[in-house]
Amino acid sequence: MSPQDITRDMKDMKIAGCDVHLVFVRSEGDWTVVGTLTSGTADNKRKETITSGPWATRDLAEQKALEQITTRLGHNEDRSTSRVNNPGEETGDQGTERKPTG
């Protein structure tokens, strides 16, 4: 494979406060993504690398790489969609009357 057959593209972003660097590599018509996830600060800084592909399109390759990265970050649920009622936190249910149990 000659160097002309390989195309490279990069993208930087932040996900959940962590730096994400994606390198898209196109080879023989397929896309592979090498992603680096950097989290933490100073002495607690940690880097992880993922590889995803080959995939038929760049968009699909990016989607699959981001799925791997978000899995590594964990499945944190947005507070606005959480079903947990924390003490002192207002929810949309507060104006409704509840039936007594028992």
C-alpha positions, -999 to +999 in steps of 0.1 A: +000+000+000+015+033-010+013+065+011-012+080-014-037+052-005-039+064+032-058+095+042-056+109+078-079+133+095-080+144+132-106+156+156-103+169+192-132+172+217-142+171+253-165+144+267-175+146+304-145+169+310-120+145+295-099+153+264-106+130+234-083+130+204-095+109+174-074+101+144-093+088+113-073+066+089-088+057+055-072+028+039-084+008+009-118+025+012-125+017+048-121+039+079-104+031+112-103+054+142-076+055+168-088+074+198-070+087+229-089+095+261-071+116+287-087+121+321-076+134+355-050+160+364-014+162+374-003+130+391-037+114+385-036+119+347-045+087+328-045+080+291-064+052+273-063+043+237-090+026+217-091+014+181-123+010+161-127-003+126-124-009+098-158+006+090-174+015+056-179+053+064-161+079+084-193+088+103-199+052+113-162+049+124-166+080+145-199+068+160-184+034+170-152+050+184-173+074+206-194+044+218-162+027+230-151+059+247-184+066+265-184+030+277-150+035+292-162+067+309-191+048+324-229+050+321-236+082+340-272+093+338-281+129+333-297+144+364-327+156+344-335+120+334-327+103+366-355+086+385-338+090+419-354+117+441-327+133+462-337+149+495-343+186+491-344+183+453-375+196+435-391+173+410-421+177+387-441+154+410-442+178+440-475+195+430-494+162+428-512+147+457-502+111+467-526+085+479-518+071+514-506+035+514-518+008+536 
